[in-house]
Amino acid sequence: MVAYIARCAAQLLVALVGIVTVAFFLMRAIPGDPALYMLGDFATAEALATLRARLGLDLPVWQQYFVFLARAAQGDLGVSVVTGEPALAEIWAAVPPSAALAVAGMTVAVVAGVPLGIIAAVRQGSAVDVGVMLIALGGISFPVFWVGLVAILTFSHALGIFPALGATSEPGLLKGLHHLALPALVLGLSVAAYIARLTRSAMLEVLGQDHIRVARAMGVPERRIVWKLALRNALIPVLAVIGVTFAWSLGNAILVEAVFSRPGLGSTILKAILARDYQLVQAGVLVLAAAVVVLNTGLDLLYGAIDPRLRQR
């Protein structure tokens, strides 16, 4: 088990370094000069050179990379070139709204996806099954930002049910939930489509097993077979995938925040990209990647503890 944990930890470290490395070089491939953004178009060459030297932008890119890695290993992700505040502190301040949206979206996904998958499996081959699978296929196929724009046009502008903006400065829990509802629905339904398809497949596999046939032959009521015998076994792979899709929903939450103008990691990273704020983008990517990779690694460790065969791989 110790070797398995060490292997997972090594994979986690390699994944984090790889993701941050790609983000580092992609940001520097984007045209634009952070020093010119900060000082304006009328800045003198001397002022620009001084600011670039202070930010470390006068160094070769490969040297900037190793300086960044050395500082990141000590917990120093630099200072935002726009605000002058520590980049990591700004990113941490943006995490709670994104986490709330991701949790709300996953709640919608589970509440909608699991029952739809069960119904489709029980009514296999019927019009209900075909309809559920078509809805699920659409939910997987359409980009989440496009669904968000359609939802705003439909439920905000046409019907006036939800506000178009996904955040409010007004106090009160109900106000906050009212603004969170539509972004959470958009985020959750895209994940619910995937969960519904998986739940249907898992239920069909369990319903075709011998012990289910024996239970039916013995006269056990169909409702008890579905909800007691089949669902209990079918939920094992579904629960495993829910953990993985939560990490996926964190990435989609950034797109949803941009569409609904919600505060959070999405708006913070987007503004940082437009401002060529390298330190803030790198900190945001590192925190987001760490959340996803740590979650996946935790799931791998949990699977290894449950199934010893996985430790042999």
Backbone hydrogen bonds, N-H to C=O, Kabsch-Sander energy under -0.5 kcal/mol:
donor,donor_aa,acceptor,acceptor_aa,energy
5,I,1,M,-2.4
6,A,2,V,-2.5
7,R,3,A,-2.2
8,C,4,Y,-2.2
9,A,5,I,-2.5
10,A,6,A,-2.2
11,Q,7,R,-2.2
12,L,8,C,-2.2
13,L,9,A,-2.3
14,V,10,A,-2.4
15,A,11,Q,-2.4
16,L,12,L,-2.3
17,V,13,L,-2.5
18,G,14,V,-2.5
19,I,15,A,-2.5
20,V,16,L,-2.5
21,T,17,V,-2.3
22,V,18,G,-2.2
23,A,19,I,-2.3
24,F,20,V,-2.5
25,F,21,T,-2.2
26,L,22,V,-2.3
27,M,23,A,-2.2
28,R,24,F,-1.4
29,A,25,F,-0.8
29,A,26,L,-0.6
30,I,26,L,-0.8
30,I,27,M,-0.8
37,Y,33,D,-2.1
38,M,34,P,-2.2
39,L,35,A,-2.4
40,G,36,L,-2.2
43,A,40,G,-1.4
48,L,44,T,-2.2
49,A,45,A,-2.4
50,T,46,E,-2.3
51,L,47,A,-2.3
52,R,48,L,-2.6
53,A,49,A,-2.0
54,R,50,T,-2.0
55,L,51,L,-2.2
56,G,52,R,-0.8
57,L,52,R,-2.4
58,D,52,R,-0.9
59,L,56,G,-0.9
64,Q,60,P,-2.4
65,Y,61,V,-2.1
66,F,62,W,-1.7
67,V,63,Q,-2.1
68,F,64,Q,-2.4
69,L,65,Y,-2.4
70,A,66,F,-2.2
71,R,67,V,-2.2
72,A,68,F,-2.8
73,A,69,L,-2.2
74,Q,70,A,-0.6
74,Q,71,R,-0.9
75,G,72,A,-1.8
76,D,71,R,-2.7
77,L,75,G,-0.7
80,S,85,E,-3.0
84,G,80,S,-1.7
87,A,78,G,-2.3
90,E,86,P,-1.8
91,I,87,A,-2.1
92,W,88,L,-2.6
93,A,89,A,-1.8
94,A,90,E,-0.9
94,A,91,I,-0.8
95,V,91,I,-0.7
95,V,92,W,-0.8
98,S,94,A,-1.0
99,A,95,V,-2.9
100,A,96,P,-2.6
101,L,97,P,-2.0
102,A,98,S,-2.5
103,V,99,A,-2.6
104,A,100,A,-2.4
105,G,101,L,-2.7
106,M,102,A,-2.3
107,T,103,V,-2.1
108,V,104,A,-2.0
109,A,105,G,-2.3
110,V,106,M,-2.6
111,V,107,T,-2.4
112,A,108,V,-2.2
113,G,109,A,-3.0
114,V,110,V,-1.6
116,L,112,A,-1.5
117,G,113,G,-2.3
118,I,114,V,-2.1
119,I,115,P,-2.6
120,A,116,L,-2.3
121,A,117,G,-1.9
122,V,118,I,-2.6
123,R,119,I,-2.2
124,Q,121,A,-1.2
126,S,123,R,-2.2
129,D,123,R,-0.7
130,V,126,S,-2.2
131,G,127,A,-2.5
132,V,128,V,-2.7
133,M,129,D,-2.3
134,L,130,V,-2.2
135,I,131,G,-2.3
136,A,132,V,-2.5
137,L,133,M,-2.5
138,G,134,L,-2.3
139,G,135,I,-2.5
140,I,136,A,-1.9
141,S,137,L,-2.1
142,F,138,G,-2.4
147,V,143,P,-2.1
148,G,144,V,-2.1
149,L,145,F,-1.9
150,V,146,W,-2.3
151,A,147,V,-2.5
152,I,148,G,-2.1
153,L,149,L,-2.3
154,T,150,V,-2.3
155,F,151,A,-2.7
156,S,151,A,-0.6
156,S,152,I,-1.4
157,H,152,I,-2.2
158,A,153,L,-1.7
159,L,154,T,-2.1
161,I,155,F,-2.1
162,F,155,F,-1.7
166,G,260,F,-3.0
176,G,172,G,-1.7
177,L,173,L,-2.5
178,H,174,L,-2.3
179,H,175,K,-1.8
180,L,176,G,-1.6
181,A,177,L,-1.8
182,L,178,H,-0.6
184,A,180,L,-2.4
185,L,181,A,-2.3
186,V,182,L,-2.4
187,L,183,P,-2.5
188,G,184,A,-2.9
189,L,185,L,-2.6
190,S,186,V,-1.1
191,V,187,L,-1.1
192,A,188,G,-2.8
193,A,189,L,-1.5
194,Y,190,S,-0.7
195,I,191,V,-2.2
196,A,192,A,-2.8
197,R,193,A,-1.8
198,L,194,Y,-2.1
199,T,195,I,-2.8
200,R,196,A,-2.3
201,S,197,R,-2.1
202,A,198,L,-2.7
203,M,199,T,-2.7
204,L,200,R,-2.5
205,E,201,S,-2.0
206,V,202,A,-2.1
207,L,203,M,-2.9
208,G,204,L,-1.0
209,Q,206,V,-1.8
212,I,209,Q,-0.6
213,R,209,Q,-1.5
214,V,210,D,-2.5
215,A,211,H,-1.9
216,R,212,I,-2.2
217,A,213,R,-2.3
218,M,214,V,-1.8
219,G,216,R,-1.3
220,V,215,A,-2.4
225,I,221,P,-2.0
226,V,222,E,-2.5
227,W,223,R,-2.6
228,K,224,R,-2.1
229,L,224,R,-1.4
230,A,225,I,-3.1
231,L,226,V,-2.0
233,N,229,L,-0.9
234,A,230,A,-2.5
235,L,231,L,-2.0
236,I,233,N,-0.9
238,V,234,A,-1.0
239,L,235,L,-3.1
240,A,236,I,-1.5
241,V,237,P,-2.0
242,I,238,V,-2.1
243,G,239,L,-1.3
244,V,240,A,-1.1
245,T,241,V,-3.1
246,F,242,I,-1.6
247,A,243,G,-1.1
248,W,244,V,-1.5
249,S,245,T,-2.6
250,L,246,F,-1.3
251,G,247,A,-1.0
252,N,248,W,-1.9
253,A,249,S,-2.2
254,I,250,L,-0.8
254,I,251,G,-0.7
255,L,251,G,-0.8
256,V,252,N,-2.3
257,E,253,A,-2.5
258,A,254,I,-1.7
259,V,255,L,-2.0
260,F,256,V,-2.5
261,S,257,E,-0.6
262,R,257,E,-2.1
265,L,94,A,-0.6
268,T,264,G,-2.1
269,I,265,L,-2.8
270,L,266,G,-2.4
271,K,267,S,-2.3
272,A,268,T,-1.8
273,I,269,I,-2.4
274,L,270,L,-2.2
275,A,271,K,-1.8
276,R,273,I,-1.3
277,D,272,A,-3.1
278,Y,276,R,-1.6
281,V,277,D,-2.2
282,Q,278,Y,-2.8
283,A,279,Q,-2.2
284,G,280,L,-2.4
285,V,281,V,-2.8
286,L,282,Q,-2.3
287,V,283,A,-2.4
288,L,284,G,-2.5
289,A,285,V,-3.0
290,A,286,L,-2.6
291,A,287,V,-2.2
292,V,288,L,-2.1
293,V,289,A,-3.1
294,V,290,A,-2.7
295,L,291,A,-1.8
296,N,292,V,-2.3
297,T,293,V,-2.7
298,G,294,V,-2.6
299,L,295,L,-2.0
300,D,296,N,-2.1
301,L,297,T,-2.4
302,L,298,G,-2.1
303,Y,299,L,-2.7
304,G,300,D,-2.3
305,A,301,L,-1.9
306,I,302,L,-1.9
307,D,303,Y,-3.4
310,L,307,D,-1.7
311,R,308,P,-1.1
312,Q,309,R,-1.1
313,R,310,L,-1.0
